[in-house]
Every structure is written in C-alpha cells, then in structure tokens.
Amino acid sequence: MEVPALEESPMCRWMAYSGRSVPLEDLLFLPKHNLIDQSLSAKSRETPTNGDGFGVGWYGRNERPGLYHTVRPAWNDFNLRDLAANIESPLFLAHVRATSAATIQETNCHPFRYGKWLFLHNGEIMEIAKLRRDLVMAVAPEFYENILGSTDSEVMFHLALTFGLERDPPGALARMVGLIEDIGRAHGVANPLWATVAATDGQTIYSFRYSSDGDAPSLYYSRGADDLREINPLIVERLGDKARAIVSEPIGVFAEIWSEVPQASLLTVRDGKIELERFVPKAA
C-alpha cells in the first residue's frame, strides 16, 4: 500500500525515535519513503520539497545531546550519510526544513538544544512579525542568550523553558501555547498557532499536535516494535521490543501500520510505553 497524499500543507517533516541503540541510518536512510526521501519528495501537495536545511539531535555517551545542522538539502549531504552510518543512539530527533519566512542558516535548523533538552517544530506562528516582540520579551533572561537564530520555533522552545519545561514538560508546553494564543488574539490574529512539536530530555519524548483552528499538521506514531519492523525487515533484530517512533509523515510502504495522533493531543513516549491524552492550552 502506498503512503497516501496528505491534504494539509506542513512546512517541514520530522521524526523521533526511542528504543534500543541503533545506527541513525536504520531509520533515516534504510526504510522506503524515509525522512531523507521526504526532504525531496514528501506527499504534501503544498510543500513536496523540504530542502532548506536538515538537523538531527541524538543522545549518546554524554547527558548533553549531540547536534548536526546543515543548510544543504538532506538528500544531497554526503557527510550526513556517513555520520548516520557511524552514530548509534537510543533516542534521536531529526528534521527536514521548508522555511516560510526565516533565513536559511544553520542556527535556524531544528532541533534546538538547551542543556539536555532538544526541541523541534513543524508549523507556524501566524503573522509572527506582529507578535515576535511580545513573545521574545516573555522569555526569561536566563534562557534568552540561548536563542541563536530567527525562527518562531526557537522562540517557542525558549518560552516552554521559561514556563518550566525542565520541571513540568506537559504543563510548560500547554502554557507556551496559551501565551502564543493570548498574545496573538490581542494583536488581532484569530488563529495564531499551527503546530506539531517534539521535546525530549533524552529519557521521555513529549509530542503534541495542536492548531488554534483545529486543523494541525499531520502526526503519526508506531503502536509497537512490530510496526517498526514492518518498515525495514533488515533492522528487525536491532530495534528491540521497546522501539517506538513518531513521524510527521509515514515512512515505509505500509501506511496502515502508523496510528494517527488525534487533533489537540499530547503523546508521551518513555521506555516503550505510550500515553495519549488531550492537549489543552493553559493560561501562562
């Protein structure tokens, strides 16, 4: 079964993996219709090409995750292919970018990092030019100097840090969204946010699908390790029973193995366990 064309118009593609330590290439390169393929030919009719940069963040021997960012298209980066074959990780996030406004530069590539945390985003803060000043002014001083680029996504990350991401990840993400909506509507933007997000401390992945208008970009997850084995039989022995993945677009040729994350939902993945609950913005 071919992966169906997607009706909405996500501006990027991303994936998150948690499980036994595996070479990054096992999921980034080896399956059919993998994330690197999607950088050149995604199923979205609006943004089939995501060639404005690539990033991957992974956890290994140190608590602080490693990062690789490049403005080269992912499909044409031979350094990435070599790194992916030689780096192994039990948890990583990867992202191919199609920018709507922010400059194409390495500091604008996802995922973003603070301490042991990684964060990535697909979507948009609508009419960000009207809202940026108020949003940036809400970032706590201790996190402000960590903002290196110019994307709305990086501002979202630092707002979540400001609202307690390190202590209460679900609550911090909900308060971050609540602030964006409050500030947006105060500036006359009726539906300020359109997003799927993943944040992780190297142990747990927190991901949500939410849009102010109820029509967020697509997001899917694997229900168990058997699902991931279907996408690439060559890696069946390496993944382990606790392997789980979250993707913005199905990878592999069997789209039906992926479960869709419902609109306005928070997905939590830790040690092979999956929790799915309603995501509700909170007042900041």
Summary of the structure (lengths in Angstrom):
residues: 284
radius of gyration: 17.3
end to end distance: 44.3
largest distance: 53.5
contacts: 1009
relative contact order: 0.18
helix: 30%
strand: 29%
